[in-house]
Amino acid sequence: MTRYAVISDVHANLHALNAVVRDIEGRGIEEIYFSGDIVGYGPKPNECIDIITRRCKILIAGNHDWAVVDYTDTEYFNEIAMLAIEWTREKLTDKHMDDIRAFKLFKSDPARDAMFVHATPKDPDNWDYIFSLTNAAANFQSFKQKFCFVGHSHTPVIIEHSGPGEMSTIWDKTEIRETSRYIVNVGSVGQPRDGDTRASYVLADDTNIEIIRVPYDIQKTQEEMAEAGLPARLIERLSFGH
C-alpha cells in the first residue's frame, strides 16, 4: 500500500512549504503531487519553484501561475493580488518563468485513478470554485476517475459521491469506499483561508484520505513579506487563516 501526498496553493511561502515537505518525508512518503498556484502573494517564488519542480510527480498550473506568465486574463484579479503578480514577475528568473510555462492545466495518473487540476475539472481554465454540493455535482460529471484533487479555494474538504444525488462533505478523514467517487480540495500550503493558520495538505493511500495540518513559522514569512514590500493585507491575513 503506497501512500502519496497532494499539495496546492503554496503561493511562494517557503517556510510553509518546507514544513509540509518535512512532514511528508517524515512519514516516509516519496510521491507528492502539486495542484497549482506555486506563486502569488508570498516572498520566495524562485525558491518554492525549485522545491516543487524537484519533488513533485505532477505539476499543475494555477491561476496565479498562469497570470505571471500571461497565459490567463487577469482583469478579475483584485488590486492586491495584481500587485503581488507584478512583484512576482519582477523577481522570477527566466528559468523559473519557463518552469511555470511547462506546468499542465490538468493531468491524470492512471496508477492513482486520479485527476489533478487547480480549480475545477469541468472548466479548468475558467478558474471557478467548488463551494457547494451543487457545484460538486456538475463537476463529478466532468471526470471519469475515482478521485479528482483540486485546490484554488484554500479550504480543505473531501466531497464523497456515493450514488445518484447522494453527496456528503468530510472535513478531516474518510475511509475510501469501493462504490464512491471523490473530489478532494487539499487546501493551501501557503495561505490557508478556513480559519486555521496551519499549512494544509492531503495524505492518501488505497484505503483512506486524510487532511493534514502542519504548523510553520508564520512570523518569519511575514517578516520576509514586509522586507519585500508586499501589501500589508497579505501579510496580516496569515495570522488569522483567512
Buried (B, 14 or more C-beta within 10 A) or exposed (E): EEBBBBBBBBBBBBBBBBBBBEBBEEEEBEBBBBBBBBBBBBBBBBBBBBBBBEBBBBBBBBBBBBBBBEBBEBEEBEEBBBBBBEBBBEBBEEEBBEBBBEBBBBBBBEEBEBBBBBBBBBEBBEBBEBEEBEBBBBBBEBBEBBBBBBBBBBBBBBBBBEEEEEBEEBEEEBEBEEEBBBBBBBBBBBBBBBEBBBBBBBBBEEEEBBBBBBEBEBEEBBEBBEEBEBBEEBBEBBEEBB
